[in-house]
């Protein structure tokens, strides 16, 4: 692309981001709320369908509301390269999380078609129905359906905050469970998702593109520390079984242990509550959460084993009881090295600066990666902010990210040789997520 | 008292405790709720008045509802020895906190009158209107009025949880602000309060009587730690300004510092809150409370200075902001050494086991101690429990405590020589309690 064209399509991109953001936008704070199977969700999918068709792409909804737009291949009609992201948002989300990946695919495909004509393989954009888990307690409904990992039984009993059932909401916008897909589509040869980083690494290091090598594994815990509630004035320090003192030592220890493991291990205590929770009573109970992540399952296992051992040691030392409940255990997911290489080569070719990194958040890509060679591209998030109306990425960084995506799609869709293999990594064990689903 | 008499009056005592507990008793859980100027409060005061009069004591209400019962002295008619405690309770309180001290005075005086006849000095029992601060945000209204430390202006603007004003509540039960007392009554030569310990020291050490030498000073703080809220997965440990990590280190440090000072220093973090308070977000803000107490003002000052310095050091180290707001600063109050000696001698004489100790909780005695030689007696609290229907003291311990009180009142009321001096300790600075009042 030359400079003049570039500035024109960058301007078009920004216009399209703002156009798509109108569906579900809060006129006061600028945030978007576009929950699965809501009216604004349907309006957004139908508007995208129209936009894709105007560009000459073939469109199709699947049975649960994932929208596909296809540029047909000339030679390998049973081989499809897929890109895209999710159309749903969290409540009061930003303009980039999800919808950017769909529009990035659109601009990439439009450019490829205009510049190179028909590809050898099919290239498809997907606007996935759902990823966030913000309306119903279930995440990545869209990608799990495409990859044959969703089962209608899993969502039949769940309801939204207003008591509306999943199936009811689905049928209101014209979709219903037909024959659920039991395996990933055979024609899918690769999936690439472009997404905002949702962290501050790229911004801090002033790099416009992140090429993801791993999506982290996550373990989440609820910890309950039980001591003895006592009068804060009349109970000498030596007579106490102070749940707060114990919890503070535990949280301090978790942090020190995480630092000792070094990057990319992260551990977070986000929630805490003390009972009875009054200034002049030694707390008898403190509850807190732990979220631990790593790209390597064995390292994550090692960290959490040491962590729980340390928690028990502190509990014994202070003389309190501890209950440690692991309610989530998602293994790490590696991206496909061959596609990562293709993206790197394209970045080098186009003189784009990139950083090989991991994703600390969960994404649809981790669902695809079970069966299909998959990779992700990140663009920076200003101040690391996401799930917030303040989400922002510089237009020049958006452009760099889309150039890298375009190059990779060219390589995969227009080149004769495609040395990607059907993925052989083990299927994610769906029973490992226990208790509740949550934002990712 | 011989054994037969003893068992009789112990039985009478238990009956009176249960009788007085009927005023405000919750029939389901057995707790008492007797808030200042409520109907049950008035009923209790009137019933006590009748009981005192039946014993031949002269009774009188002061302008705000403190009830006095007097045994007139024969020789020193301008010298009065006072004992008693408060009639109000916390919401759902127990059978001992407050009312025990009034009934203890009653049984002591009854025994003295029956055994020794008229004293040389007046001996009075007081059933004080209020101490707990449970209905209105003001504590020790009763004793502050007697000691000339209360000002109607302080309570004119305050309301209870139902929006009823202090003055309105007061006038409903027949009291109103007349001429508030500006100094303590001139005739008061001593005050002794018997109270439950509200801690577990006496029970643990199996000692029935505590002779209080000091009431602790208290400082209370609200601490607000401000870091940066970030995604728990995408923000490497080194890029965080984690308010929870900082708070945990701070609380751990407060505890270690308190242990290094040793008894009787106590420090408690009873309240904590994290924002946004979700499992997958690094907290941007954590607020917690600190309650620190010591019997020595300089030690308390030294501890809190070191503590705040340490908090600041942790904040600087982690890279978070900290705001430390001291909203209460009550100095310690020593009890009168001469009365403490009299009680010790009486215990020795009657072969009662006692422990010299401090009070970790606030009491009316600290108000009197500003101007009048004052002391306190403790009896054990089972499991250290107070402000709870589970409050309990063994009858044999109640009896021992009342024997010690009776002996001391005899010494003060019936002996010619009274070498107590008008107290000279500085007046408590009332402006040091900032922001809000609270349970004591």
HADDOCK unambig.tbl for C-alpha pairs under 7 A between the chains (distance, minus, plus):
assign (segid A and resid 198 and name CA) (segid B and resid 234 and name CA) 6.27 0.50 0.50
assign (segid A and resid 199 and name CA) (segid B and resid 231 and name CA) 6.61 0.50 0.50
assign (segid A and resid 199 and name CA) (segid B and resid 234 and name CA) 4.60 0.50 0.50
assign (segid A and resid 199 and name CA) (segid B and resid 235 and name CA) 5.35 0.50 0.50
assign (segid A and resid 200 and name CA) (segid B and resid 235 and name CA) 6.55 0.50 0.50
assign (segid A and resid 231 and name CA) (segid B and resid 199 and name CA) 6.64 0.50 0.50
assign (segid A and resid 232 and name CA) (segid B and resid 268 and name CA) 6.02 0.50 0.50
assign (segid A and resid 233 and name CA) (segid B and resid 266 and name CA) 6.84 0.50 0.50
assign (segid A and resid 233 and name CA) (segid B and resid 293 and name CA) 6.69 0.50 0.50
assign (segid A and resid 233 and name CA) (segid B and resid 360 and name CA) 4.08 0.50 0.50
assign (segid A and resid 233 and name CA) (segid B and resid 361 and name CA) 5.17 0.50 0.50
assign (segid A and resid 234 and name CA) (segid B and resid 198 and name CA) 6.31 0.50 0.50
assign (segid A and resid 234 and name CA) (segid B and resid 199 and name CA) 4.58 0.50 0.50
assign (segid A and resid 234 and name CA) (segid B and resid 359 and name CA) 6.65 0.50 0.50
assign (segid A and resid 234 and name CA) (segid B and resid 360 and name CA) 4.24 0.50 0.50
assign (segid A and resid 234 and name CA) (segid B and resid 361 and name CA) 6.02 0.50 0.50
assign (segid A and resid 235 and name CA) (segid B and resid 199 and name CA) 5.43 0.50 0.50
assign (segid A and resid 235 and name CA) (segid B and resid 200 and name CA) 6.59 0.50 0.50
assign (segid A and resid 236 and name CA) (segid B and resid 263 and name CA) 6.64 0.50 0.50
assign (segid A and resid 236 and name CA) (segid B and resid 264 and name CA) 6.73 0.50 0.50
assign (segid A and resid 236 and name CA) (segid B and resid 266 and name CA) 6.24 0.50 0.50
assign (segid A and resid 237 and name CA) (segid B and resid 259 and name CA) 6.86 0.50 0.50
assign (segid A and resid 237 and name CA) (segid B and resid 266 and name CA) 5.96 0.50 0.50
assign (segid A and resid 244 and name CA) (segid B and resid 269 and name CA) 6.89 0.50 0.50
assign (segid A and resid 245 and name CA) (segid B and resid 251 and name CA) 6.81 0.50 0.50
assign (segid A and resid 245 and name CA) (segid B and resid 252 and name CA) 6.23 0.50 0.50
assign (segid A and resid 245 and name CA) (segid B and resid 255 and name CA) 6.74 0.50 0.50
assign (segid A and resid 248 and name CA) (segid B and resid 248 and name CA) 4.39 0.50 0.50
assign (segid A and resid 248 and name CA) (segid B and resid 249 and name CA) 6.76 0.50 0.50
assign (segid A and resid 248 and name CA) (segid B and resid 251 and name CA) 5.98 0.50 0.50
assign (segid A and resid 248 and name CA) (segid B and resid 252 and name CA) 5.50 0.50 0.50
assign (segid A and resid 249 and name CA) (segid B and resid 248 and name CA) 6.76 0.50 0.50
assign (segid A and resid 249 and name CA) (segid B and resid 252 and name CA) 5.60 0.50 0.50
assign (segid A and resid 251 and name CA) (segid B and resid 245 and name CA) 6.81 0.50 0.50
assign (segid A and resid 251 and name CA) (segid B and resid 248 and name CA) 5.98 0.50 0.50
assign (segid A and resid 252 and name CA) (segid B and resid 245 and name CA) 6.22 0.50 0.50
assign (segid A and resid 252 and name CA) (segid B and resid 248 and name CA) 5.49 0.50 0.50
assign (segid A and resid 252 and name CA) (segid B and resid 249 and name CA) 5.59 0.50 0.50
assign (segid A and resid 255 and name CA) (segid B and resid 245 and name CA) 6.74 0.50 0.50
assign (segid A and resid 259 and name CA) (segid B and resid 237 and name CA) 6.84 0.50 0.50
assign (segid A and resid 263 and name CA) (segid B and resid 236 and name CA) 6.63 0.50 0.50
assign (segid A and resid 264 and name CA) (segid B and resid 236 and name CA) 6.73 0.50 0.50
assign (segid A and resid 266 and name CA) (segid B and resid 233 and name CA) 6.84 0.50 0.50
assign (segid A and resid 266 and name CA) (segid B and resid 236 and name CA) 6.24 0.50 0.50
assign (segid A and resid 266 and name CA) (segid B and resid 237 and name CA) 5.96 0.50 0.50
assign (segid A and resid 268 and name CA) (segid B and resid 232 and name CA) 6.02 0.50 0.50
assign (segid A and resid 268 and name CA) (segid B and resid 282 and name CA) 6.13 0.50 0.50
assign (segid A and resid 269 and name CA) (segid B and resid 244 and name CA) 6.89 0.50 0.50
assign (segid A and resid 269 and name CA) (segid B and resid 279 and name CA) 6.81 0.50 0.50
assign (segid A and resid 269 and name CA) (segid B and resid 282 and name CA) 6.97 0.50 0.50
assign (segid A and resid 270 and name CA) (segid B and resid 277 and name CA) 5.40 0.50 0.50
assign (segid A and resid 270 and name CA) (segid B and resid 278 and name CA) 5.18 0.50 0.50
assign (segid A and resid 270 and name CA) (segid B and resid 279 and name CA) 4.62 0.50 0.50
assign (segid A and resid 270 and name CA) (segid B and resid 280 and name CA) 6.28 0.50 0.50
assign (segid A and resid 270 and name CA) (segid B and resid 281 and name CA) 5.62 0.50 0.50
assign (segid A and resid 270 and name CA) (segid B and resid 282 and name CA) 5.51 0.50 0.50
assign (segid A and resid 270 and name CA) (segid B and resid 283 and name CA) 5.61 0.50 0.50
assign (segid A and resid 271 and name CA) (segid B and resid 274 and name CA) 6.32 0.50 0.50
assign (segid A and resid 271 and name CA) (segid B and resid 277 and name CA) 4.54 0.50 0.50
assign (segid A and resid 271 and name CA) (segid B and resid 278 and name CA) 5.33 0.50 0.50
assign (segid A and resid 271 and name CA) (segid B and resid 279 and name CA) 5.66 0.50 0.50
assign (segid A and resid 272 and name CA) (segid B and resid 273 and name CA) 6.54 0.50 0.50
assign (segid A and resid 272 and name CA) (segid B and resid 274 and name CA) 6.36 0.50 0.50
assign (segid A and resid 273 and name CA) (segid B and resid 272 and name CA) 6.52 0.50 0.50
assign (segid A and resid 273 and name CA) (segid B and resid 273 and name CA) 6.56 0.50 0.50
assign (segid A and resid 274 and name CA) (segid B and resid 271 and name CA) 6.31 0.50 0.50
assign (segid A and resid 274 and name CA) (segid B and resid 272 and name CA) 6.35 0.50 0.50
assign (segid A and resid 277 and name CA) (segid B and resid 270 and name CA) 5.40 0.50 0.50
assign (segid A and resid 277 and name CA) (segid B and resid 271 and name CA) 4.54 0.50 0.50
assign (segid A and resid 278 and name CA) (segid B and resid 270 and name CA) 5.18 0.50 0.50
assign (segid A and resid 278 and name CA) (segid B and resid 271 and name CA) 5.32 0.50 0.50
assign (segid A and resid 279 and name CA) (segid B and resid 269 and name CA) 6.80 0.50 0.50
assign (segid A and resid 279 and name CA) (segid B and resid 270 and name CA) 4.61 0.50 0.50
assign (segid A and resid 279 and name CA) (segid B and resid 271 and name CA) 5.64 0.50 0.50
assign (segid A and resid 279 and name CA) (segid B and resid 289 and name CA) 5.86 0.50 0.50
assign (segid A and resid 279 and name CA) (segid B and resid 290 and name CA) 6.82 0.50 0.50
assign (segid A and resid 279 and name CA) (segid B and resid 291 and name CA) 6.49 0.50 0.50
assign (segid A and resid 280 and name CA) (segid B and resid 270 and name CA) 6.28 0.50 0.50
assign (segid A and resid 280 and name CA) (segid B and resid 291 and name CA) 6.45 0.50 0.50
assign (segid A and resid 281 and name CA) (segid B and resid 270 and name CA) 5.61 0.50 0.50
assign (segid A and resid 282 and name CA) (segid B and resid 268 and name CA) 6.13 0.50 0.50
assign (segid A and resid 282 and name CA) (segid B and resid 269 and name CA) 6.98 0.50 0.50
assign (segid A and resid 282 and name CA) (segid B and resid 270 and name CA) 5.51 0.50 0.50
assign (segid A and resid 283 and name CA) (segid B and resid 270 and name CA) 5.61 0.50 0.50
assign (segid A and resid 289 and name CA) (segid B and resid 279 and name CA) 5.87 0.50 0.50
assign (segid A and resid 290 and name CA) (segid B and resid 279 and name CA) 6.82 0.50 0.50
assign (segid A and resid 291 and name CA) (segid B and resid 279 and name CA) 6.49 0.50 0.50
assign (segid A and resid 291 and name CA) (segid B and resid 280 and name CA) 6.45 0.50 0.50
assign (segid A and resid 293 and name CA) (segid B and resid 233 and name CA) 6.69 0.50 0.50
assign (segid A and resid 359 and name CA) (segid B and resid 234 and name CA) 6.60 0.50 0.50
assign (segid A and resid 360 and name CA) (segid B and resid 233 and name CA) 4.05 0.50 0.50
assign (segid A and resid 360 and name CA) (segid B and resid 234 and name CA) 4.21 0.50 0.50
assign (segid A and resid 361 and name CA) (segid B and resid 233 and name CA) 5.15 0.50 0.50
assign (segid A and resid 361 and name CA) (segid B and resid 234 and name CA) 5.98 0.50 0.50
